[in-house]
Amino acid sequence: STTAPCAKDTLNLVNPGTLTVGTDDPAYPPWVLKNDPASGKGYESAVAYEVADRLGFSEDEVTWVSVPFNKSYAPGPKDFDFDINQISVTPERSQVVTFSGSYYDVSQALIVNDGTPIASATAVSDLKGYRFGAQIGTTSLQFINEVIQPTQQSQVYDSTSDALTALKNGQIDGTVLDLPTASYSAGKGQSVVGQFESTGEHFGLLFEKNNPLVTCVNAALDDMRTGGVLDELETTYLADYLDVPTISST
């Protein structure tokens, strides 16, 4: 008899019989609830278990490992089968790691302090004179530099929380984060004034370069997409954070 191409015992795994999934620590809502990816609660945690199920793994056959965001897309061997951590697919990253198809299509969003002049911005052209900052290595920082193109050099921070603190302290006028993370992360006295028009950016599951497992994972994601599972999970975990106006690109 022929073996099905994605039969569990034929999969290319770090540890045979176990699906090893990476994410950051801490992992934040609404992607992972209570910093407990093994709970299956939160959009990314739930997506990972839905993929695992379609590959033939029970919940107790899934193991989570901690992978810092910036380390995830560095070149070289990986100690996980895939990583799920709001990692946007970019040409640069794709040279050294392999990505699945999209499990979430993402827009960037602008966080500002309430009552400041930038809070009334409605178009990208309104933003150029303000001071921005974002986490190092992120597509949000890239978006600031390439789309907003502020007249002052962007500040670069080690983490998103550092950028939000700088905003709170008035060291920058705005920071950019993906939506819905922006809606969840905006602190007291801060607001998401809008989301930017889509650039086609999306999150993918990340694999060691050329790991053949991606083919089977893509089949699982396709099934989840066509079966409405991704839409259901988005409604459950993300919908509350997505209702913000769009900032015009002109």
VEXLO-198264 format. One record per residue (C-alpha): z negated, x, y negated. Coordinates in pm, whole numbers, plus 32768, in hexadecimal, padded with zeros to 4 digits. Each point is the difference from the previous one (the first is absolute). Layout:
BEGIN
ZXY ...
***
This chain:
BEGIN
800080008000 804080757E9F 7EDB80317F14 80077F397EBD 804780ED7EDC 7EB17FB57F5C 7F2A7FDE8136 7E9D806C7FB0 7FF7811E80FC 814180977F71 7F8C80117E95 7FDB81517F54 7E8980007FAE 7F0280FF7F86 7F107F87810F 80A57F4A8125 7F837E9D8030 7F757FF07E9E 80A67FA67EB7 7F7080ED7EF8 801F7F797E9E 7FB280BF7EC1 7F847F7E7EB1 7F3680837EDB 7E8480057FEC 7F8E7F437F43 810A7EF78037 7FFC7EEE7EFB 80317E877FF3 80DB7F3E8012 80A480F980EE 7EC8803D80D2 7EC47F317FD6 7EA680A37FF3 809A81588047 80167F9E816F 81688012807A 7F917FB68165 7F977EA37F8D 81687F8B7FF0 7FAE7F6E7EA9 80D280567ED0 817B80077FE8 803D815E8088 7EFA7FE88110 80937EB58074 8164808C7FF7 7F95812880D7 7F677F1F810B 81307F1A8000 80DF8130803A 7F13807E810F 80097EB080B0 817D80028008 7FFB815F8095 7F177F888115 7EB180847F80 7EC17F348002 7F1580207ED7 7F1B80EE80BD 812A80E58046 802E80417E8A 7F4B812C7F68 7FE980447E89 7FF9815B7F65 7FBF80637E97 812C80927F46 7FF0804F7E89 81267F637F44 809781477F82 7FE480A28157 80AF7EE280B2 816080567F8D 7FD9817C800F 80E880AE80F8 7F91805D815D 7F657F6B813B 7F2B7EC57FE5 7EC37F9B80B7 80637E8F7FE6 811C7F2C808A 80347F5C7EAE 7F497FF07EB5 7FDD7EC17F33 7F7F803E7EA0 80DF7F677EF0 80EE81258025 81437FBD7F48 8140807780A2 80A681087F24 812380EF803F 7F1A812C7FCA 7EFE7F8C80FE 810E7F9780F6 807681688018 7EC0806980B3 7F7D7EC080A4 809F7ECB809B 7FC37E9F7F7C 801F7EAA809B 80AE7EE57F50 7F3D7F457EF5 7EBF7F4B8056 7FC67FAB7E90 80EF7FF97ED7 7F3E807A7ED3 800C7FEC7E86 7F4280DE7F10 7F0D7F657F07 7F5780657EBA 7E8580057FCE 7F7280197E9F 7EB87FCA7F4C 7FD97E9E7F7A 80367FD57E8B 80BF81467FCC 815980047F5B 80B580508147 7F767EBE8097 81047F377F40 812880C4808C 810E7F2B80A1 811780FF8036 801E81688077 808080607EA7 7EAF7F957F6D 7F4B810980CD 809E814C7FA3 7F0780627EF2 7EC97FD480D6 7F3D80F880D6 80187FD48179 7F6B809E8134 80077FC88178 7FA5809C814F 80B4813F8061 81237FE280F1 80257E867FDD 81347F2F7FBC 7F307F637EE8 7FF681507F4B 8173802B8044 803E7EA37F72 7F4880577EBE 80CC813C7FD0 81557F7A8067 7FFC7E927F95 7F057FE27EE2 804E81627F87 7EDB80177F0B 801C80EB7ED8 7EB780A98061 7FD680BC8147 7F5D7F378115 7EA3805C8072 7FE480488174 7EC77FA980C8 7F828052815C 7FC57E928051 80477EA37F82 7E8F7FCE7FB3 800B81337F1C 81287F687F47 7F487EB47FD7 7ECD80B87F7D 80D780BB7F03 80907EB17F93 7EA67F687FDD 7F93812B7F2E 81307FE07F1D 8099814F8065 81417F49805B 808A7EAE7F8F 80867F8C814E 80298055816D 80FA7F868101 7FB27F918163 80B67F3A8106 7FCC7E8A7FFB 7F1F7F7B809D 7F2381387FF6 80067FEB7E84 7F777E9D7FFE 7EEB805D80EF 7FA881477F51 7FF57F947E94 7E97802D7F91 7F2A7F3D7F0D 80AE7FF27EAE 814E805C809E 812B7F268051 8150801180AB 80E67FA27EE1 81327FEB80DB 80D080768123 813C80C87FD2 814C7F8B808A 803C80738165 80AB814E8035 802D7FB88174 7EC380C2804C 7F587FB1814A 7EEC807A80E4 8055808C8156 7F378071812A 8009817B8007 804C80D28136 8021816E8053 816780637FB2 80F67F7B8104 7EF67F5680D6 80CC7F1180DD 7EDD7F087FF9 80897F817EB2 81187F4780B5 7F097F2B80C4 7F217FC97ED0 812D7F8D7F35 80517F038111 7E987F807FE6 80177FE87E83 814E7F4A8016 7F5F7F0380EA 7EDA7FD87F0F 80EC7FD07EDB 80E87F0280A3 7EDB7F4980A0 7F547FD27EB0 7ED180D38061 802080EE7ED8 801B7ED57F14 7EC97F64809B 7F3881407FDA 807780277E98 7F8C7E9E7FB3 7EAF804080A6 7FAC814E7F62 80DD80407ED1 80697EB87F5C 7ECE7FEA7F1D 805C814B7F5F 81747FCD7FC2 80067EF77EEF 803F80D37EC8 811C7FF07F01 812B80EA800E 8033810F7EFB 816A80037F90 80C3813D8053 80B77FFD7EB3 
***
